[in-house]
Amino acid sequence: MEVVPAWAPAAGFTLLPHAGGFLGSNITKREIPTWYQTVQKPSWCPPNWVFAPVWGTLYTSMGYGSYLVWKELGGFNEKSVVPLGLYAGNLALNWAWTPIFFGAHKMGWGLVTLLLTTGTATATAASWYNINKTAAYLMVPYLAWLSLASALNYQIWKDNHNKK
């Protein structure tokens, strides 16, 4: 008798990244109409409504990629420690950005966190490439968005770090 339905791991891995995004969204929703509204942003800053659907799509994509790697390596085992450990570290950094940037209003530390997130996302994608190319390719839109987010965070920090 099968205890866990065959679809459950795919669903769990795909939904996992959304957990941190959901928790962070509470901070973001509170800070957008108050603090973030007062922050000077560059003309190329996407409108606020863009961020939720983009992150939802990216979280789904990278979560499914992690499932493909887990499945290809036969679950949690010695072979999966590095590729899934890098991914776990990346998720932790990703989830930490919102409380740092929006919650604590630490734009510089937010940028440091984003750069570390980009580094671990790159390492994750590289480690996944020889395991499952589709999984690695699913990280490419995330890496592109992290590049935009890093540039945006830098510009916001640069334009606002001297303000009280």
Disulfide bonds with the S-S distance in Angstrom:
none
